[in-house]
Amino acid sequence: MMTNPAGRITQGQFSFLPELTDTEIKLQIQYGLDRGYAWSVEYTDDPHPRNTFWEMSGMPMFDLRDAAGVLGELKECRAAYPNLYIRLTAFDSTRGIESIAMSFLVNRPKNEPGFALERQEAPGRTMRYTTRAYSAGRPETQRYE
């Protein structure tokens, strides 16, 4: 049974839903702002699940109370990197530490080649598995052309 028939990268909230519209994104941003979360816009061309260090577009938005500011930064990031993965991340600092409370993709490349599952045989009957992005074999600036 195929659980992801579209073959899309599934990271963060809303991964298995259709793409969010800008209106729906704005509602999610406002939801986070109403709870005191600080938003950031991040982008990458390597969406491997263990790649948690994406590039940040602009600065984290700690003092915003209106979703329009985050949407403006998102619009600029989409214009600069239209063919990369872009996500919004909300940080909750209410307990004195910054932890991610929300994170979801808001932009994808037109073509998402996906990941290969590689198996390695180890001593005994042990099998080890890892994933490798098909696009990772190309230079950083040419992965999604």
N, CA, C and O of each residue as an XYZ file, in Angstrom:
580
protein
N       0.836     -1.176      0.000
C       0.000      0.000      0.000
C       0.884      1.243      0.000
O       1.793      1.355      0.822
N       0.631      2.156     -0.894
C       1.418      3.380     -0.956
C       0.710      4.468     -0.150
O      -0.428      4.834     -0.444
N       1.402      4.978      0.869
C       0.779      5.967      1.740
C       1.023      7.395      1.273
O       0.399      8.324      1.784
N       1.911      7.581      0.321
C       2.216      8.911     -0.183
C       2.192      8.864     -1.714
O       3.245      8.932     -2.347
N       1.009      8.747     -2.310
C       0.938      8.557     -3.757
C       1.511      9.713     -4.572
O       1.926      9.512     -5.713
N       1.542     10.903     -4.013
C       2.089     12.039     -4.752
C       3.614     12.014     -4.760
O       4.230     12.689     -5.586
N       4.238     11.251     -3.859
C       5.693     11.158     -3.809
C       6.365     12.426     -3.326
O       7.522     12.682     -3.661
N       5.652     13.225     -2.538
C       6.207     14.491     -2.063
C       6.998     14.299     -0.774
O       6.764     13.350     -0.026
N       7.935     15.208     -0.524
C       8.653     15.225      0.743
C       7.630     15.533      1.832
O       6.846     16.473      1.703
N       7.637     14.752      2.890
C       6.665     14.937      3.970
C       7.399     15.320      5.245
O       7.835     14.457      6.007
N       7.529     16.597      5.466
C       8.177     17.107      6.671
C       7.285     18.158      7.301
O       6.681     18.972      6.602
N       7.206     18.140      8.608
C       6.450     19.158      9.326
C       4.957     18.887      9.307
O       4.480     17.873      8.798
N       4.252     19.830      9.880
C       2.799     19.729      9.925
C       2.226     19.832      8.515
O       2.862     20.392      7.622
N       1.062     19.306      8.322
C       0.301     19.422      7.073
C       0.967     18.724      5.891
O       0.604     19.001      4.748
N       1.926     17.831      6.122
C       2.690     17.204      5.046
C       1.835     16.414      4.073
O       2.111     16.396      2.873
N       0.800     15.760      4.580
C      -0.001     14.902      3.721
C      -1.241     15.612      3.179
O      -2.056     14.998      2.490
N      -1.383     16.879      3.480
C      -2.507     17.665      2.975
C      -2.118     18.330      1.663
O      -0.930     18.443      1.361
N      -3.094     18.771      0.881
C      -2.756     19.576     -0.300
C      -2.012     20.840      0.130
O      -2.075     21.252      1.288
N      -1.310     21.444     -0.824
C      -0.549     22.667     -0.519
C      -1.461     23.716      0.116
O      -2.601     23.904     -0.311
N      -0.948     24.389      1.133
C      -1.717     25.461      1.764
C      -1.727     26.687      0.871
O      -0.724     27.008      0.233
N      -2.850     27.364      0.828
C      -2.928     28.638      0.112
C      -2.304     29.712      0.997
O      -2.074     29.479      2.184
N      -2.029     30.878      0.435
C      -1.479     31.969      1.235
C      -2.446     32.388      2.338
O      -2.011     32.781      3.421
N      -3.741     32.309      2.081
C      -4.730     32.641      3.104
C      -4.646     31.652      4.261
O      -4.704     32.053      5.424
N      -4.510     30.365      3.953
C      -4.385     29.350      5.000
C      -3.066     29.489      5.750
O      -3.012     29.283      6.963
N      -2.005     29.839      5.030
C      -0.707     30.072      5.678
C      -0.820     31.242      6.642
O      -0.315     31.181      7.763
N      -1.482     32.307      6.208
C      -1.657     33.486      7.070
C      -2.412     33.119      8.348
O      -2.065     33.599      9.427
N      -3.430     32.284      8.240
C      -4.184     31.857      9.427
C      -3.301     31.060     10.385
O      -3.409     31.221     11.601
N      -2.436     30.208      9.857
C      -1.527     29.441     10.712
C      -0.508     30.354     11.391
O      -0.189     30.175     12.567
N      -0.004     31.326     10.648
C       0.946     32.283     11.229
C       0.277     33.051     12.363
O       0.857     33.207     13.438
N      -0.937     33.529     12.126
C      -1.644     34.291     13.151
C      -1.934     33.428     14.369
O      -1.869     33.908     15.501
N      -2.253     32.159     14.147
C      -2.459     31.221     15.254
C      -1.207     31.184     16.140
O      -1.306     31.256     17.365
N      -0.036     31.073     15.515
C       1.206     31.053     16.280
C       1.497     32.378     16.968
O       1.934     32.404     18.118
N       1.256     33.471     16.270
C       1.496     34.783     16.871
C       0.602     35.009     18.084
O       1.033     35.596     19.077
N      -0.639     34.547     18.006
C      -1.574     34.697     19.126
C      -1.106     33.931     20.360
O      -1.527     34.243     21.474
N      -0.256     32.953     20.181
C       0.294     32.178     21.292
C       1.686     32.651     21.701
O       2.315     32.052     22.573
N       2.167     33.719     21.077
C       3.462     34.286     21.441
C       4.650     33.672     20.744
O       5.783     33.884     21.175
N       4.433     32.912     19.677
C       5.529     32.270     18.965
C       6.262     33.275     18.081
O       5.664     34.224     17.573
N       7.549     33.057     17.908
C       8.373     33.856     16.994
C       8.579     33.037     15.721
O       8.902     31.852     15.789
N       8.394     33.660     14.577
C       8.475     32.954     13.296
C       9.805     33.204     12.596
O      10.432     34.248     12.772
N      10.220     32.224     11.801
C      11.359     32.409     10.910
C      11.037     31.722      9.592
O      10.257     30.770      9.540
N      11.659     32.227      8.524
C      11.512     31.661      7.187
C      12.849     31.028      6.834
O      13.889     31.680      6.919
N      12.824     29.755      6.437
C      14.052     29.024      6.147
C      13.939     28.343      4.786
O      12.840     28.036      4.324
N      15.094     28.108      4.148
C      15.094     27.466      2.834
C      16.287     26.506      2.721
O      17.285     26.645      3.428
N      16.157     25.527      1.811
C      17.239     24.574      1.565
C      17.041     23.891      0.218
O      15.948     23.900     -0.348
N      18.115     23.302     -0.278
C      17.990     22.424     -1.439
C      18.300     20.979     -1.022
O      18.380     20.091     -1.871
N      18.473     20.747      0.283
C      18.713     19.415      0.817
C      17.700     19.124      1.932
O      17.985     19.366      3.105
N      16.515     18.606      1.570
C      15.473     18.399      2.575
C      15.568     17.068      3.317
O      14.554     16.562      3.799
N      16.767     16.491      3.418
C      16.917     15.221      4.130
C      16.313     15.371      5.530
O      16.506     16.403      6.173
N      15.588     14.361      6.009
C      14.936     14.474      7.317
C      15.872     14.824      8.476
O      15.436     15.417      9.462
N      17.134     14.467      8.367
C      18.072     14.801      9.449
C      18.786     16.124      9.235
O      19.590     16.536     10.071
N      18.504     16.787      8.138
C      19.079     18.115      7.905
C      18.199     19.139      8.605
O      17.228     19.631      8.030
N      18.537     19.454      9.835
C      17.742     20.423     10.588
C      18.277     21.839     10.438
O      17.628     22.785     10.883
N      19.438     22.007      9.826
C      20.048     23.321      9.708
C      19.804     23.895      8.319
O      20.657     23.796      7.437
N      18.649     24.486      8.136
C      18.309     25.148      6.881
C      18.828     26.587      6.940
O      19.075     27.124      8.020
N      18.987     27.198      5.771
C      19.409     28.607      5.713
C      18.238     29.489      6.140
O      17.087     29.212      5.801
N      18.537     30.538      6.876
C      17.473     31.435      7.318
C      17.372     32.626      6.374
O      18.380     33.230      6.007
N      16.165     32.949      5.993
C      15.907     34.116      5.154
C      15.540     35.271      6.074
O      14.498     35.243      6.730
N      16.383     36.270      6.121
C      16.136     37.382      7.038
C      16.442     36.977      8.470
O      17.176     36.021      8.722
N      15.875     37.712      9.386
C      16.091     37.470     10.817
C      14.835     36.849     11.423
O      13.749     36.982     10.859
N      14.972     36.172     12.566
C      13.768     35.674     13.250
C      12.885     36.856     13.636
O      13.387     37.930     13.968
N      11.595     36.661     13.591
C      10.644     37.751     13.837
C      10.037     37.597     15.228
O       8.974     36.999     15.397
N      10.738     38.152     16.227
C      10.342     37.963     17.620
C       9.203     38.855     18.075
O       8.372     38.417     18.871
N       9.134     40.077     17.605
C       8.181     41.036     18.145
C       6.974     41.293     17.259
O       6.231     42.247     17.492
N       6.769     40.470     16.262
C       5.622     40.686     15.378
C       4.324     40.277     16.050
O       4.292     39.343     16.852
N       3.257     40.986     15.715
C       1.916     40.624     16.180
C       0.949     40.481     15.017
O      -0.204     40.095     15.205
N       1.427     40.798     13.790
C       0.585     40.729     12.596
C       1.229     39.775     11.595
O       2.427     39.861     11.327
N       0.430     38.873     11.050
C       0.933     37.867     10.120
C       1.482     38.466      8.830
O       2.246     37.805      8.127
N       1.113     39.692      8.507
C       1.565     40.321      7.264
C       3.087     40.443      7.213
O       3.671     40.336      6.135
N       3.735     40.664      8.345
C       5.196     40.773      8.373
C       5.874     39.467      7.975
O       6.849     39.473      7.222
N       5.363     38.355      8.476
C       5.924     37.042      8.130
C       5.633     36.729      6.664
O       6.499     36.211      5.958
N       4.425     37.038      6.205
C       4.082     36.809      4.802
C       4.952     37.637      3.867
O       5.296     37.178      2.778
N       5.309     38.842      4.273
C       6.205     39.676      3.470
C       7.576     39.044      3.325
O       8.151     39.037      2.236
N       8.102     38.512      4.420
C       9.405     37.833      4.380
C       9.318     36.565      3.544
O      10.251     36.239      2.810
N       8.208     35.849      3.648
C       7.999     34.647      2.843
C       7.947     34.992      1.360
O       8.525     34.279      0.540
N       7.273     36.062      1.011
C       7.175     36.495     -0.392
C       8.564     36.807     -0.956
O       8.873     36.433     -2.087
N       9.396     37.488     -0.175
C      10.761     37.806     -0.612
C      11.587     36.534     -0.789
O      12.362     36.425     -1.739
N      11.428     35.584      0.111
C      12.175     34.328      0.024
C      11.728     33.532     -1.197
O      12.563     32.967     -1.903
N      10.437     33.481     -1.452
C       9.929     32.779     -2.641
C      10.456     33.419     -3.921
O      10.758     32.716     -4.886
N      10.568     34.743     -3.938
C      11.089     35.434     -5.122
C      12.577     35.126     -5.320
O      13.036     34.964     -6.451
N      13.321     35.048     -4.228
C      14.765     34.792     -4.314
C      15.081     33.320     -4.593
O      16.059     33.019     -5.277
N      14.264     32.405     -4.069
C      14.534     30.962     -4.185
C      13.270     30.216     -4.614
O      12.736     29.415     -3.847
N      12.790     30.471     -5.831
C      11.506     29.878     -6.245
C      11.547     28.367     -6.425
O      10.501     27.718     -6.399
N      12.721     27.800     -6.605
C      12.799     26.374     -6.892
C      13.482     25.585     -5.759
O      14.103     24.549     -5.997
N      13.354     26.097     -4.524
C      13.901     25.402     -3.362
C      12.781     25.113     -2.370
O      11.658     25.594     -2.518
N      13.108     24.328     -1.371
C      12.170     24.076     -0.283
C      12.217     25.266      0.670
O      13.293     25.729      1.049
N      11.060     25.746      1.044
C      10.956     26.851      2.003
C       9.984     26.398      3.085
O       8.925     25.841      2.793
N      10.359     26.645      4.340
C       9.459     26.298      5.441
C       9.341     27.470      6.405
O      10.228     28.317      6.507
N       8.227     27.487      7.097
C       8.009     28.424      8.188
C       8.181     27.661      9.487
O       7.677     26.547      9.628
N       8.890     28.253     10.435
C       9.130     27.621     11.725
C       8.779     28.602     12.820
O       9.217     29.753     12.809
N       7.977     28.131     13.773
C       7.572     28.964     14.909
C       8.270     28.454     16.168
O       8.248     27.259     16.460
N       8.883     29.364     16.900
C       9.580     29.030     18.132
C       8.769     29.489     19.331
O       8.244     30.602     19.352
N       8.674     28.632     20.314
C       7.976     28.949     21.557
C       9.024     29.188     22.630
O       9.747     28.266     23.009
N       9.110     30.411     23.120
C      10.104     30.731     24.155
C       9.434     31.007     25.499
O      10.044     31.622     26.373
N       8.196     30.564     25.676
C       7.458     30.885     26.904
C       8.027     30.195     28.137
O       7.787     30.654     29.254
N       8.761     29.121     27.972
C       9.322     28.401     29.123
C      10.802     28.723     29.336
O      11.484     28.020     30.081
N      11.292     29.753     28.704
C      12.679     30.152     28.877
C      13.648     29.458     27.930
O      14.848     29.729     27.968
N      13.148     28.576     27.091
C      13.978     27.945     26.068
C      13.259     28.092     24.740
O      12.037     28.234     24.702
N      14.005     28.057     23.665
C      13.370     28.137     22.356
C      13.208     26.741     21.804
O      14.192     26.059     21.518
N      11.983     26.320     21.656
C      11.701     25.019     21.063
C      10.721     25.219     19.915
O       9.902     26.137     19.939
N      10.810     24.359     18.919
C       9.943     24.497     17.753
C       8.539     24.030     18.121
O       8.342     22.909     18.590
N       7.578     24.905     17.902
C       6.182     24.585     18.183
C       5.421     24.257     16.902
O       4.486     23.456     16.922
N       5.813     24.867     15.797
C       5.165     24.624     14.507
C       6.227     24.683     13.420
O       7.184     25.452     13.516
N       6.057     23.872     12.391
C       6.956     23.910     11.251
C       6.250     23.252     10.078
O       5.713     22.152     10.205
N       6.250     23.932      8.928
C       5.611     23.351      7.750
C       6.177     23.955      6.474
O       6.609     25.107      6.446
N       6.163     23.138      5.410
C       6.658     23.568      4.102
C       5.652     24.494      3.438
O       4.443     24.268      3.493
N       6.175     25.548      2.804
C       5.316     26.490      2.093
C       5.747     26.676      0.643
O       5.110     27.420     -0.104
N       6.826     26.006      0.240
C       7.300     26.079     -1.143
C       8.107     24.822     -1.443
O       8.854     24.330     -0.598
N       7.941     24.311     -2.667
C       8.665     23.121     -3.102
C       9.186     23.331     -4.512
O       8.647     24.155     -5.250
N      10.231     22.597     -4.903
C      10.656     22.626     -6.306
C       9.562     22.008     -7.181
O       8.742     21.224     -6.703
N       9.559     22.363     -8.446
C       8.571     21.789     -9.367
C       8.737     20.278     -9.472
O       7.752     19.548     -9.584
N       9.988     19.807     -9.436
C      10.284     18.384     -9.532
C      10.932     17.936     -8.223
O      11.979     18.455     -7.838
N      10.313     16.982     -7.547
C      10.874     16.436     -6.313
C      11.308     14.992     -6.564
O      10.475     14.086     -6.529
N      12.602     14.765     -6.818
C      13.039     13.412     -7.150
C      12.944     12.414     -6.006
O      12.906     11.209     -6.256
N      12.906     12.872     -4.762
C      12.743     11.966     -3.623
C      14.047     11.397     -3.099
O      15.118     11.969     -3.299
N      13.939     10.252     -2.418
C      15.071      9.647     -1.733
C      15.239      8.186     -2.141
O      14.275      7.500     -2.481
N      16.473      7.738     -2.097
C      16.775      6.329     -2.305
C      17.003      5.687     -0.937
O      17.629      6.284     -0.061
N      16.499      4.487     -0.764
C      16.745      3.737      0.454
C      17.915      2.805      0.174
O      17.832      1.933     -0.692
N      19.009      2.994      0.915
C      20.203      2.196      0.697
C      20.390      1.223      1.853
O      20.286      1.599      3.021
N      20.665     -0.029      1.514
C      20.845     -1.071      2.519
C      22.315     -1.452      2.592
O      22.982     -1.597      1.568
N      22.810     -1.613      3.808
C      24.181     -2.036      4.031
C      24.155     -3.271      4.933
O      23.533     -3.262      5.995
N      24.826     -4.310      4.505
C      24.902     -5.511      5.322
C      26.043     -5.352      6.314
O      27.152     -4.963      5.949
N      25.757     -5.657      7.562
C      26.733     -5.550      8.642
C      27.008     -6.954      9.181
O      26.365     -7.912      8.752
N      27.950     -7.088     10.113
C      28.268     -8.418     10.658
C      27.012     -9.151     11.148
O      26.060     -8.540     11.635
N      27.046    -10.473     11.003
C      25.900    -11.278     11.405
C      24.765    -11.088     10.409
O      25.001    -11.046      9.201
N      23.584    -10.977     10.883
C      22.426    -10.777     10.017
C      21.919     -9.344     10.096
O      20.777     -9.065      9.728
N      22.743     -8.458     10.562
C      22.344     -7.067     10.740
C      22.260     -6.347      9.400
O      23.151     -6.459      8.557
N      21.190     -5.619      9.225
C      21.007     -4.770      8.045
C      20.866     -3.336      8.537
O      20.137     -3.059      9.489
N      21.563     -2.446      7.883
C      21.453     -1.020      8.207
C      20.885     -0.312      7.000
O      21.218     -0.632      5.859
N      20.031      0.644      7.261
C      19.386      1.386      6.182
C      19.652      2.866      6.346
O      19.732      3.379      7.462
N      19.784      3.534      5.241
C      19.922      4.983      5.243
C      19.217      5.535      4.013
O      18.967      4.812      3.048
N      18.910      6.791      4.058
C      18.298      7.431      2.891
C      19.267      8.428      2.295
O      20.069      9.037      3.003
N      19.186      8.588      0.990
C      20.012      9.552      0.270
C      19.122     10.235     -0.743
O      18.423      9.575     -1.511
N      19.146     11.551     -0.746
C      18.352     12.302     -1.710
C      18.916     12.081     -3.109
O      20.124     12.183     -3.319
N      18.047     11.781     -4.056
C      18.512     11.615     -5.438
C      19.196     12.891     -5.929
O      20.153     12.833     -6.701
N      18.703     14.033     -5.478
C      19.265     15.308     -5.940
C      20.630     15.612     -5.328
O      21.337     16.486     -5.829
N      21.021     14.918     -4.260
C      22.286     15.219     -3.575
C      23.508     14.891     -4.415
O      24.609     15.333     -4.088
N      23.344     14.128     -5.487
C      24.463     13.809     -6.355
C      24.838     14.942     -7.290
O      25.839     14.849     -8.001
N      24.056     16.007     -7.304
C      24.333     17.151     -8.167
C      24.893     18.296     -7.337
O      24.675     18.331     -6.126
N      25.604     19.230     -7.950
C      26.134     20.380     -7.208
C      25.022     21.182     -6.529
O      23.878     21.186     -6.984
N      25.368     21.845     -5.455
C      24.397     22.533     -4.608
C      23.475     23.484     -5.362
O      22.283     23.540     -5.062
N      23.979     24.208     -6.304
C      23.139     25.195     -7.000
C      22.384     24.612     -8.190
O      21.638     25.332     -8.853
N      22.564     23.312     -8.477
C      21.935     22.704     -9.661
C      21.022     21.533     -9.305
O      20.678     20.748    -10.189
N      20.628     21.391     -8.073
C      19.886     20.206     -7.653
C      18.461     20.145     -8.182
O      17.926     19.052     -8.369
N      17.843     21.270     -8.425
C      16.437     21.262     -8.841
C      16.223     22.066    -10.112
O      15.275     22.845    -10.201
N      17.078     21.887    -11.074
C      16.921     22.600    -12.341
C      16.095     21.792    -13.296
O      15.851     22.226    -14.422
